[in-house]
Every structure is written in C-alpha cells, then in structure tokens.
C-alpha cells in the first residue's frame, strides 16, 4: 500500500470546505497538521463521498462503506493423514495440482520424495506445496508453490492444508489421493466462510466519483473525528454505534469518534 501525507494549510485545517455544513477544520476534534494516510483501491461503479467511513469489502481488495454487522471470513482447510511412508506413484491431488510420490524425485514438477518415515514423507509434501527448502531433493526442482493453498504440519505424519483466500470459495478446492498410506478427511477443503459486512478501518480524504473504472483514494488511518461531519452507512445510525465503529479495527488504524459539545 502507498503511504502518503496530506499537507494542511493550518494545523487541523484543510485549505478548502468539504460541504455546505462543515469545513475541514470541523472534521477533526484535535489538531493533526500532517495526518498519515494510506492509498486503497475502489472498484468501478462504487462512488464514495468525501469523509466516508470505510473498510475493505469481502474480497479484501477494495473499499466500501463500513457497516454495523461484521464477521471476518474464514479460510477453508483440510487434513491429509499418512499412515505409512507411501508407495512410488501414489498421488495426492489438491485442486488442479497433482503430487506424485517417488523414491528419487527428478526435476519434474510435483514429484515428492518418499521418506524413511510417514512424518518425513509428509514433511517433503509440505515443502513441495509451499515451495520450501529441499527443491531437487525432497521434491522435484521444477515444482512451484501451490497457487491456492499453503501446508503445515498438524502433527507427525499429518499435513494441514489451508486455503490462501478466505471465504466459501475455498470449499470448492478438491482433495483426493490414491494409495493405501494416505487419506484426506474430506473430498474438498471445508469450513470456508464468507465475510459478513465491512469493518471500519479509515475515513476517505476525498470523494470517489463514479467513473466506471477502478480508482484509488487515500484514507485517514488515525485521528479524532467529529461523527456529524462524516458519511456513514445506514446501519450506523446512532451516536453509540458510530462511536463503537472503530473499536475492533486492525492496526494501524487508530481512530476515535467523539461528538462535539
């Protein structure tokens, strides 16, 4: 993300008015002469007024108005259990990628060395999936990291598979095996859940007009803001809801919402 700094004509005061009701000086409850911001993408056909309270949409790739209800998305996962070291030409398929057990891997992508123990074979498979240490020895040297998942050791001889992208999309990643020494718990990864709502992470510094094309906008990640001067999603319709909007925001967001007396 691009870090920038918005210059102000006076401490806590921008050089222009932002609406018929509030000047920029009335947006902030404290002087911040050079508020640090971050640039984020905004999808096509998503207009946002200046000083909108925003967060990342369910895809995590673009801004949207923050909402009251929010639950983070979860990544789908699965487990592969090795009951033995495996046999040459046994296969493990994750999504569209096939891994083949071999006594001695060559340069061929997807080949995985059979270890002296089940745990060692599992470790070699994890390295192949992640593109870890051992290329050309533990697995074929032309193997690249899996595009959709990462792998970890859940216990000796047990490979944990986790989707890289959060959401129900990960539940469609197929997991199958051949041979008697390996077994997946399910035929696909399971447990992926879509994000519900949008967590507030910042306030837009400028309006985003509907131009039918993706854009970028800087958002404030810190400050003490007057809620009456901000633009809110309809679900954040009371002072109490607005004051609580940023309480669980991820770092580096450090925003306070306080009404002016």
BELBEL-V133677 format. One record per residue. SS is DSSP state (H for helix, E for strand, L for the rest). PSI is psi in degrees with one decimal (none if undefined). OMEGA is omega in degrees with one decimal (999 if undefined). Layout:
{{SS PSI OMEGA} {SS PSI OMEGA}}
//
This chain:
{{L 145.9 -176.4} {L 126.7 177.1} {E 138.3 179.4} {E 177.3 178.3} {E 129.8 -177.5} {L 115.2 -179.0} {L 140.7 179.3} {L 144.7 -180.0} {L -37.6 176.7} {E 157.1 177.5} {L 122.7 177.7} {L 10.5 -176.1} {E 123.8 175.3} {L 169.0 -174.2} {L 6.1 -178.7} {L 162.8 174.7} {E 148.9 -176.8} {L -13.6 177.3} {L 175.7 178.4} {L -17.5 -174.4} {L -41.2 -173.6} {L 138.3 167.4} {E 165.8 179.3} {H -31.0 179.4} {H -24.9 -177.8} {H -4.4 177.1} {L -40.3 -174.2} {E 145.3 176.0} {L -2.7 178.7} {L 156.8 -177.8} {L 126.1 174.5} {L 89.6 -171.6} {L -31.4 -179.9} {L 74.4 -178.2} {L 129.2 178.8} {E 137.4 -179.6} {E 168.6 172.3} {E 143.3 176.4} {E 135.0 177.8} {E 153.5 176.4} {E 152.7 172.8} {E 129.0 -176.6} {L 160.2 176.1} {L 147.0 176.7} {L 26.9 175.6} {L 87.6 177.7} {L 143.1 177.7} {E 126.8 175.7} {L 160.1 173.4} {L 146.9 178.2} {L 41.4 173.1} {E 142.0 175.7} {E 117.4 -170.0} {E 165.6 173.6} {E -173.6 -179.5} {E 135.9 179.7} {L 177.1 -175.4} {L -31.2 178.3} {L -16.2 -179.0} {L 12.0 -173.9} {L -11.3 -177.2} {L 162.8 -176.3} {E 151.2 173.9} {E 163.0 176.6} {E 133.8 178.2} {L 148.3 -176.9} {L 164.8 178.7} {L -53.9 -179.5} {L 130.1 178.8} {L 133.8 171.2} {E 128.2 -177.4} {L 152.5 175.6} {L 155.3 178.7} {E 148.7 -179.5} {L 137.5 175.6} {L 151.6 -178.3} {E 168.4 177.5} {E 173.5 -179.5} {E 137.8 173.1} {E 123.0 -178.2} {E 126.8 173.0} {E 117.9 175.4} {L -7.8 177.7} {L -175.8 -176.3} {L -20.7 -176.8} {L 167.2 -177.7} {L 147.0 179.7} {L 134.2 179.0} {L 3.3 165.3} {L 146.4 -178.4} {E 150.2 172.6} {E 121.6 -177.4} {E 126.3 178.1} {E 111.8 -173.2} {L -126.3 -179.8} {L 3.9 -175.4} {E 129.3 -179.3} {E 128.9 174.8} {E 132.7 -175.8} {E 126.7 179.6} {E 136.7 -179.9} {E 147.7 175.6} {L -40.3 178.5} {L 102.9 180.0} {L 147.6 173.5} {L -155.1 177.0} {L -10.6 -173.1} {L 131.7 179.6} {L 137.6 175.1} {L -8.3 177.1} {E 137.4 -176.7} {E 132.7 -176.9} {E 134.0 173.8} {L 124.6 -177.0} {L 178.2 177.9} {L -20.3 178.2} {L 165.4 176.7} {H -39.8 -179.5} {H -36.4 -179.5} {H -41.6 176.5} {H -42.5 178.4} {H -41.8 179.5} {H -39.2 178.3} {H -38.0 177.9} {H -42.3 178.1} {H -43.9 179.2} {H -40.5 180.0} {H -42.8 -178.8} {H -41.1 -175.8} {H -10.2 -173.5} {L 36.7 -177.1} {L -166.7 -178.3} {L 146.4 175.5} {L 7.1 178.5} {E 131.7 -178.5} {L -9.8 178.2} {L -64.2 179.4} {L -24.2 178.6} {E 163.0 -177.4} {L 135.9 -171.6} {L -19.3 179.2} {L 3.7 178.5} {L 136.9 177.4} {L 157.3 178.2} {L 143.8 -179.9} {L 138.6 -175.2} {L -26.9 -168.8} {L -14.9 -175.4} {E 163.4 166.8} {E 164.3 -178.2} {E 153.5 179.3} {E 162.5 176.2} {E 115.4 177.1} {E -23.0 176.6} {E 173.5 180.0} {L 120.8 178.9} {L 8.1 179.8} {E 121.8 -178.4} {E 121.1 174.1} {E 131.3 -179.6} {E 129.8 -177.8} {E 130.9 177.9} {E 141.3 178.2} {L -34.3 -177.9} {L 128.2 176.6} {L 153.7 176.2} {L 171.0 -177.7} {H -15.5 178.6} {H -31.4 -179.8} {H -20.4 -180.0} {H -10.4 179.8} {H -2.1 -179.6} {L 114.3 -176.5} {E 145.3 177.0} {E 110.6 -179.4} {E 163.4 -179.3} {E 156.4 170.4} {L 155.2 -178.0} {L 161.1 -174.1} {L -5.8 -174.6} {L -1.5 -179.2} {E 150.1 177.9} {E 125.2 171.0} {E 149.3 178.2} {L -31.6 -178.4} {L 164.3 -178.2} {L -8.6 171.8} {E 166.4 168.4} {L 154.2 -176.8} {E 164.4 172.3} {L -0.9 177.8} {L 133.6 -178.3} {E 138.7 -179.7} {L 147.6 174.9} {L 140.0 174.9} {E 121.6 178.7} {L -170.5 -175.8} {L 123.0 177.9} {L 130.1 178.2} {L 131.5 176.4} {L -11.8 -177.6} {E -175.5 -178.2} {E 128.4 -178.6} {E 142.4 -179.3} {L -15.8 -175.9} {L 160.4 178.6} {L 150.4 172.2} {E 114.0 -178.7} {L 152.5 179.4} {L 102.4 -178.3} {L 8.8 -178.4} {L 21.7 178.1} {L 149.6 177.6} {L 145.8 -178.1} {E -179.3 173.0} {E 148.4 178.0} {E 145.8 176.2} {E 141.8 175.9} {E 144.5 173.3} {E 135.4 176.4} {L -2.9 -179.3} {E 155.5 176.8} {E 170.8 177.5} {E 110.2 -168.4} {E 147.8 173.4} {L 113.8 -174.5} {H -28.8 -178.3} {H -15.0 -179.5} {H -0.4 -177.1} {L 161.0 175.8} {E 127.1 -172.2} {L 153.3 169.5} {L 150.0 -176.2} {L -25.6 -179.0} {L -20.5 178.0} {L 75.6 -166.7} {L 8.9 176.4} {L 161.3 178.7} {H -40.9 -178.2} {H -43.0 179.4} {H -40.1 -178.3} {H -39.4 178.9} {H -25.3 -179.3} {H -5.9 -170.1} {L -34.5 -174.7} {L 6.4 -172.4} {L -31.3 179.8} {L 20.0 -177.7} {L 144.0 179.8} {L 156.2 174.2} {L 143.3 11.2} {L 17.1 179.9} {L 131.1 177.4} {E 75.0 -174.0} {E 132.7 174.4} {E 141.0 176.6} {E 118.0 -178.9} {L 128.6 176.2} {L 148.5 175.7} {L 141.5 179.4} {L none 999}}
//
